[in-house]
Amino acid sequence: MQLRDALNDYKRHRDDSTRFPGERRTTTGRFSGRDGRLVHVDEDGAVRDFSYPLVGLTGVARSRFGVRPANEEDAETTWFDAAGDQRYHDRTALVVTDHETVHGRVTQYDLTVNGVHVTHVNASDADEALDVVAGFGFAPDGRDTRIAQLHHGDAVEVYHAEEADFLASATGFEAVRGSAFGGFPELLEETPAEYPRTGRRNPYDEDLLSGDVVGVIPTEDGTATLATLLTSREETPRADALDAVRTAAARDAAALERAAEAQVDDPVDADRLHAAAIAADRRVLSLLTGRSGLRIAAPDFDPYYAHSGGYGYSWFRDDAEISRFLLEADRHFGLGLDDWHDRSAAVYAETQLDDGTWPHRVWPFDASLAPGWANGRMEVGDGLNYQADQTGSVTTYVAAYDEGGNYGDVLARALDGLDATLADDGRPVACQNAWEDMSGRFAHTAATFLEAYSALAATDPDDVADRAADRAREVYDALDDLWVDDRGVYALREYADHHEDAGELDERADSATLALVGAHRAYDRVGDVDDERLDRLVSHVETVVDELFHDPDGPVAGLVRYEGDGWRRREQDGEKIWTVSTAWGANAAGTLAAMLADRGDDRADAMAATARDLLAFVLPDGPLCLDSGYLPEQVFDDGTPDSATPLGWPHALRLATMALLDEYDFLQERTVPADD
């Protein structure tokens, strides 16, 4: 997203009650992506790349499509500005958008395959012959200046230094030109700038020194196809790039359908309960995966950090939790994700620091250190700016994955890293929390340590396992310090020394503390969860779900993040509902139901019912799931989705929860036979 796009959005939405101005929202539309490239197709058909974190190339920053009567040079263009009827083709990532125009229906097909994005437009049902009009704004190397174009007849190349982006048309261009932006006066106008620019033409050389290409594409039998390709000039010679983009532009709708179907490797029976949700979760998590195997948290909707800290990076917490949930779901559903698991373990080993911990966040295209604010283990200081739960989450995954004992060195170093950040009282030292908005000694961080130590205690070699088992017991016992008896919950945190309430408990309910359930289930495999602790876990889940459940008497309902959460409220008075919190509640209740069932405890059915109720909110027909099948990070009370969309974490939680409930026959309510 370039500054002029952000300013245009700011001008459109600065007074909106639920939209944050200056963002490139993905709460509408659908994504297509494979092999790292990630392209968003909005409901009006406009395409934009969100590819940089995944492949290190920026690509298309803006676009607009329309049609006009053929063979009329001054004909008026009918732009696809209204939301069309959009859908995925079957279970594939082929996006189909129907546009209703004054000329009749026009259908647009979009697919990203082998690094090329193809847009096929079918206007054969129109009442007259039409040309397609397209504007593409490229930003090679993330630049909007010092870039230029080369025109190759049926293809255009836009380049800076390392990155060169290509656009090709199967039917050539009736007309094609560059389109330089209007300068500072246009940026400062009160109203958004028109795109593509019309009116006064720039000198030829100015237009060539721009990233924007405007073309009129003739149709053949009512259809036209465009393709874009992002390349590194060092890796892909121009001739090879032109050949690839021209070949891709030759695909018609049938060829795109075949290519899309070839991308799908989904062994789940379509008749299985919630098969659509399983397929959607696989598709989303595949879309978010970079060439290293790491995943972005979500498409980066706020690249200027105007209202967030960015999402187009790999956090080791989010990524490792997703990896673990995928591993659990794969072992039950048989999803055929061995390659995903292998790549995750390998890249975690590659990125581990010498002290056994992991940094804040990295780039998924090459696993190098990315901008962040929580690298306290890598710099001089008190270590408070460190998120210890990330190391805990990665350790748990690698230990669960490493059945062959190939990552013993990684696990031994991870144990050292955990021990270095475990205080003498058996709980992690003060650090940043999972939500990245507080510091202290958190129940969630302690949960990740308990689970990591428990996972290590089940591994070889014995010296690691024995030491980890001792530490797991220490953390298990120390959790008593965080119990708030009069509320029946574990506290959010103990305040850190720098806080005015240092040493006191922050007694608020926090959805992140629901991780305690999974941690205790892991501990129960190597230790003993006593009856009192089990009763506390039941009370904790029931109370947290009850305290955080929010039903605004509108189209949505679910769990808020924590009591008093003030982030991204805009004009809303209270906390917003979070899909990850709601899915976490379902997963925690399901996990606790499994623990209770294993002990023959009658409370299992009630806890499973809670899991089903919360799961229903995030299923495809639930109020928190969009028509695209995506789970946004948050929603306003009026149902407006907000923030990162789709967010990988709740999709993985949803998938693992369905697998767990299905394993224990809890996915549907059990019927009790009538008495004879």
N, C-alpha and C positions, 0 to 999 in steps of 0.2 A: 504494500500500500504506500503510495507516494503522498507527499504533503498536500498536493492539490486535491487528491481524493479525500483525504481526511478533512480538509477545510470545506469541501463541498458537502460532506456528510454533516459536519458541524453546523453549517448554515441551514441544512434541512431539518435537523433534529435538536437544535439547542434548547428549544422550549418544550420538548416532549416529556411526558410524565414517566415513561418507562424505558426510553431509549437513551443511551449514553452517547452524546454527540462526538463525532470524530472517529467512530469505530467502523470496521468492515464486518458486520454481523453475518453469521452463518446459521441463524435460527430459522431461516427459510431456505428452500432449495435443497439440493442433494449433491453429494460428492461422488466423483469417479476417480479411481486411482489404483495403480498397480506398479510394482517395482519401484516404489518410492514417490513417484510424481503424484501430486494430489491436486485435483482441479475441482473447484466449486462451480456448480451450475445453478444459478438462482432461478426463481420461479418465472422470471421474465426471459430466461434463456441466456443471460449474460454469464460469461465464464471468467474465472480468475484463478490464478495459481496460488496455492498455499504450500508450495513445494520446497521452499528454501531449506527449512530445517531437515527435510528428509533426503534431499539430493544435493544441496548446496548450490542450487540454481534458482533464480527468482522468477523469470518467465512473465506471464501475462498479469499485468496489474489492473487492467480495466478492459471492458469490451461492451459492445452494444450491437444488436442484430435487428434487421428489419427487411422489408421487401418493398419493391416499387415496380410499376408496370415496365415490362421489357421494351427495349428499343426506343425509350423516351428519355433523352439526355437530361431534361429539366424536370422529370417526373418527381412528384413528392414521395418521400419515403414514409412508409408506415412502420414505425419502430415497435418492437415487441416490448413495450413498457409496462403493460399490465401483467399481472400474475397469470401464467397459463395453468392448464391442467397437467400436473407433473407426476411421474411415477417411475419406479424402477421396472425394468423388463424382467419379469419373473424374479428369481433369486440373484440375478446378476447385478453388476454395477453399471449397466447401461441405463442412462437417464433419458427418459422420453418426455418431451414437453409439447403439448398441443396449444397453439396460439390461435385465437379467434381474431381475424382481421377483417377489414372492410372488403378484402378480396376473397374471403373464405378461409377455411382452416388451413394452417400451415403447421407441420409437425417437425420437431427438431429432435435429433438423436445425438447424444454425447457419450463418448467412451474414451477412457484413457487406457492405452495398451502399449506395452513395450516402450514406455517413455514418451509416446506420442499421444496428443489429445486430438480426437477427431470429432468434428461437428458436421452432421449430415442434415440438410434441410430439404424437406419434401413439400413442395407447393403444387403438386399435381392436381389437388382437389380445388385449387383456386379457380375463379371464374374467368381468368385471363392469364396470359403468360407473364411471369414475374422474374425479375432479377433479385438476387439477395444482396443486401447492403450490410457490410460489417466494418466495425471499427475495433481495432486491437491496439491497446497500449502496452508495450513491452518495457521491462525494466531490467535489462541485463546487468548482472553484478549488483543488483539493487539500486541502480542509478536512474535518475531522470534527467541528467545532463551528461555531456561528454559522451554521447552515444550517437550512432549514425546508422543509416540503412544502405543496403545494396539490393537492387532490384534485378531478379533473375527471370523475368518473363512471367511464368506461372508461379513464382515463389518470391518471397521477400526475406531478407536477412537483416536482423537488427542486432547490433553488437556494441560491446564496450571494450574491455581488455581481455578477460578470460572467457566470459560467457557470450555465446552467440545464439540467438533465438530465430527460428524459421517459421514462416507461414506459407502454406501452399494451397492452391485451389485446383481441383480436378478439371475444372472447365476454364481455367485461366482467369484473367481479370479483364473486364470490359474497360475499367478504369481503376487506377490505383495511385495513391499519393501519400506522402507523409502529411503530418498535421502537427505543427509546432504549437505549444501551449501559448496562451494569450499574454503572458507576462504578468508583472506585478499588479497592474490595475485590475486585471481579471481576478487575481487571487483575493484582492481586497474588496471586491464588490459584495454587497449585502446578500445578493441572490446567488445560488449555485451556478457555476459555469456550465454551459451546454457541452455535451460530449456526444459524438465528435463535433468539433467546432465547424460552424458553417459561416457563410458570409465572405468577408474579405480573405482572399488567398494570400498566404505568405510567399515570399520568394522561394524558388525551387531549392536553393541551398539551405534555407532555414528549415524547410519541411524535411529535408533529408537528414538534418542533424536533430532528429527527434525520435522518440520511441513509439510514436503513434502512427498507425497505418490505417487508411480508410480505403476500402475497395468495393467495387461493384462487380458481383460475380454472376455471370450468366448461368441460367439453369439449362439442363439437358433432360428432356422428358419430364420437366417440372422439378428436377432435383439438382442440388449442388452440394459439394463436400469441401470442407476446409480442414486443414490439419496444422497443428503447431508442434514444434519440437524444440526442446531446450538442450543445449550442448555446451560442453567445455571445449574450446577450440584446441586445447592441448590434446584432448582425448579423441575428438571426432573431426576428421578433415571435412572441409566444406563440401566436397563432392559426395562424400558418404552421407552427410547430413541432408543434402538436397535429395539424394536418391531415397533416403528413408522417409522424408516428409512427403515427397511426391507419391511414393508407393502407398503410404497411409491414406492420402487424400483420394485415392482411387476406390476406397471402400464405399459400398452402398449400405443401405439399412440392413439388408439380409446378411451381408458380410460382417457388419458390426454385431448383429445378434449372435452369429456363430462365434466370433471372437470373444464376446462377453460370456457366452456359455462355456467356452473353453477355459475361462479363468476360474470357474466355480469348481471347487472340490469339496462338496458338502455331503458326507456320508450319512447324515441324519435323515431318517425316514420322514417324508413330508407329512405323514399322518400322525407323527408323534405329537403329544401335547406340547404346545408352545414351540413348535418347530419354527414358526416365523420369527420368534424372538431369538432362538438359537442362531438362525441364519443371519439375522440382523447384527447380532453381537460379533459373530465371526467377520462379517463384512466391515463393520466399523473398526475393529481392532486391526484388520488387515490394512485398511485405508491409512491408519495412523502410524504404520510401521515404516521406518527408514531403512536404508540399505545396510546399516550395521546390525539390524535386528532390534534396535531400541525404538521406542515409540514416543511420539510427542504426546503431551497430556491432552492436547486438543488443537484444532486449527487456530492459529494466532489471530484473534479478532481485534486485538488492541496493540498494534505494533509500535505505537508511540508511547506505550505505558501511561496513557492518559488516565485510565481508570483501573489499571491492574498492573501486575508485574510481568505480564507476558505469559503465554501458554505454549509457544512453539519450541519447547525444549523437552529433554528427557529428564524427569526427576526419578531418582532411584527408588524412592518410596512408591510412587504411582506405578512405575514400570515393573518393579519386582512384585508388587501386589497383583497386578494384572497377570504377570507370568505365573504366579502361584495359583491364582484362580483358574487360569487356562489349563494348568497342569491337572488340577483337581477335576475340572469338567471333562477334560480329554480322557482321563482314566475311567470316568463313568460312561460318557456318551460315545467314546471312540471316535474322536473328531479328526484323527490323523494329523496331529500337530507336532510330531516329533522334531521336525526341522525348526519350528518356532522355539521349542524348548531348548534345543541344542544351541541355537544362536544366542539366546538370552544368557545362558550359563557362560558361554564363551566371552561375550562382551562384558559381563560382570567381572570375570577374571581379568580381562584386559584393563578395565578402568579402576580396579581396586588400588588405593593408595598404599604406600609402603607401611603405614601404621595399621593397615587392616580395615580402614574405614572407606567410605565412598564420598566423593564431593557432592556439592549441592545439585548441580545439573550440568548436562553435557549436550553437545549437538548430536542428534541421531544419525546424521549423514556420515560422521567419521569418529564419533565417541570422544572428541576433544572437549576440553573444558569450555563451557558456555558462560555467558554473563550470569552472575548470581550474587547473592548477598549473604549466603550461609556457608561460607567456606572456612569456618573458624579453625578447622584442623589443619589448614594449609597456610595459615598466616599467624603472625605474632599477636597474642592477645589472651583473653581469659577463656576462650573457647565457647562463650555463650552463643555466638553466631554460628551454631552448628546444629543440624537436625539429626539427632542420634537415631531417630526412628528409621531413617533411610538405611543406615547400616543394618539395623535389626531386620528390616524387611528383606533386603538382599540376602542376608545370611540364611534366613528361613527358606527362601526359594532354593538357593544353591544346595542346601542340606537336603531338602525334599527331592530335588532332581537327581542328586549325585549318588544313584544307587550303585554305580560301578566303581566308586571311590576314586574318580579321576581328578577331583578338585580338593583333595586333602590339604594341600598347601594353602589354597584360598580360604578354606574353612578354619585352618589353624590361625592364620593371620586375622581373620574376622573375629575369632574368639578373643585374640589379644586386643583388637579394637574395641570390642564390647566391654571387656574388663577395664580398659583404660578410662572408660566413661561411666563406670558403675561406681557409685559412692560407697563408703564403708557401711552405710545403713541398708544396702541391698537394693537401692533404687537408682536409676540413672541420674547423672548430675544435671544441673540446670542447663537448659538449651532452648532452642526454638521448637514450636509445636508443629503438628502436621498441617495446620491451617496457615502457618507462616505469619501469624499476626500477634503472637505473644511469646514471652519467654517464661520459663519456670521449670518445675519438675512435674512432668505431666503423667497422668494415668495412662494415656495412650502410648507414650514412649515406653513406660514400664511394661505395657502389654507386649510391645514388639520385642523387648528384651526377653521376657518370659518365653515367648514363642520361639525366638531364635535360639536361646539356650536349650530349650526342650528339643528343638529339631537337631541341634548339634549333639545332644545327649544320646540321640538314636543313631549316630553315625560311628564310623571307624576313623581313625585309630582310637584305642582305648584311652590314651592320655587326654585327647580332646573330649571324648564322650564323658569321661569321669569328671573332668574339671567343669564341663558345661552342666552336668547334672547337679553338681554342688551349687553352681551359680543360679540355676533355675530354682532350686529350693530357697535360696536367699531372697530372690525376687518374689517368689510366691509368698513367703512369710512377710516381707516388707510391704506388700500391698495392703496389709491391715492398717498401715499408717494413713492410707488415703480413704478409708471407709468413713462415711458420714452417716452415723447411726440414725439420727432423727429424720433424715430424708430417705434412707434406704438405698443410697447410691454411692459409687466411688466418685470422689471429687475430680473436678477437671484438672486441678494442679495444686501443688504447694507453691506459694509465691517465692520467687527467687530473692536472693539477698538484697538486690538493689531496689526491690519494691518496698513501698511503705508498710505493707502487711507481710513482710518477710517472715517465712516460717509458718504462716497461717494457711488454711486450706481455702481454695476457691471452690465453693460448694455447688456451683452451677452444673446443670446437666449438659453434657457434651456428647454429641453423637460419636465422636472419635473414640470415646471410652468403651463403646460397644465392642472394640477389638479385644477387650479382656476375655470375651467368651471363647473366641477361637484360640487365644493364648492358653486358656485353661484346658481346653480340649487337647491341645498339643502336650501340655504338661501332664495330663492324666495318663498319657501313654508311657511316661518315664518316671512319674511320681504318683502322688495320691491327692486327688481333690477331695477334701473331706466334706461331710454333710453340711457343716456350717458354711463353708465357702460356696457350695452349690446353692444353698438357700440365698446367700447374698447375691449370687449371679442372677438368680431368678428375680429377686427384688430389684436389682439394678436394671435389668432389661425392661421389666414392666414399668418402672418409674421413669426411666429415660424416654421410652417410647411415649408414655402418657404425657410427660412434661413438654416434649418437643413436638408432639403431634399438633399440626395446625390445619384447621379447616375453616377457611375464610368465608364460607357460605357462598362459594362461587364455583368455577369450573375445575378447581384444583384442590388437592389436599395431600399432605405428606409430612415429613419431618423437617424441621429447621435445623440449622447446623449446630448451634448451641444457644443457650439462653443469653439474650442481650446482644446478639450478632447484629452489628450495624452496617455491614459492608454492602455496597451497591444497592442501597434502598431507593435511591432517587427520591420520589415524593411519598413512598410508602412509609407508614408509621412503624410497623413492626418488622420482625425478622422475615426473610424470604425462605421459601421451601427449597431444599436442595435435593437433587436426585441421588447424589452419592450417599447422603445421610439416610434417605428413605430406603435405598437398596441395602445399606449397611445394617439398618434395623432389621430388614427381612433376613439377611444373612446371619446376623447374630441370633435372632429368634430361632431360625432353622437349626443353627449349630447347637444351641442350647437344647432344642427339642431332641436332637440326635443324642446328646449326652444323657438326657433324662431317659430316653427310650432304652439306651444301653444298660441303664440301671433298673429298668422296669418301673420307673417313676410315673405315676398317673398324671403328672403335670405336663407330660410330653405333648399330648394332643392339643391342649390349650396353647402351648407355646408354638406349636406348628401352625395353629390357626392364626396367630399373630403374624407369623412369617408369611403365610399366604395372603393375609390382608394387606400387608405392606408391599409384598411383591406385586400385587394387582395394580398398585398405583404406577409402577414403572414398566408394566407389560405393554405390548403394542396397542392394546385397546384401552390402556389406562390413561388417566388425566395428565400424567407428567411426560408421556411419550408423544413425540410429534408424529405427524402423518408420515414423515420420512422414515420412521423407525428409530430416530435419534433421541438420545436423552441429553437435554441441555443441562448445564451445571445447576442453574437456578430458574425459578419462575416467580413472577409477581403474583399477587393475590388475584388479579384479574385474568390470570392465565397466560400473560405475555411471557414467552421464554426469554431468558437472558444469559449472557456470559458465554462461556466456552461450549460449543456445540459442533459435533457430538463430543462428549467427554468420555474418555476411554474407561476410567475407573468404574463408574456405575454400570457400564455395559459388562465388564468382567465380573463385577459383583452379582449382577443379575444372572449371568450364565452359570456361575458357580453355585448360586443359591438354587436354581432350578435343578442342577445335577444332584445336590445334596438332598433336597426334598424328594426327588425322584428315587434316590437310593434307599431312602427310609420309607418309601410309600406314603409320603406326606404331601405330595404335590397336589393331590385332590383330597377333599374332605372324605374321611372314611365313613362308610354307611354302616350303621349298626343293624344287624338282622332283627326283624320283629320277633317277639315272643310267639311261640306256637300257641 
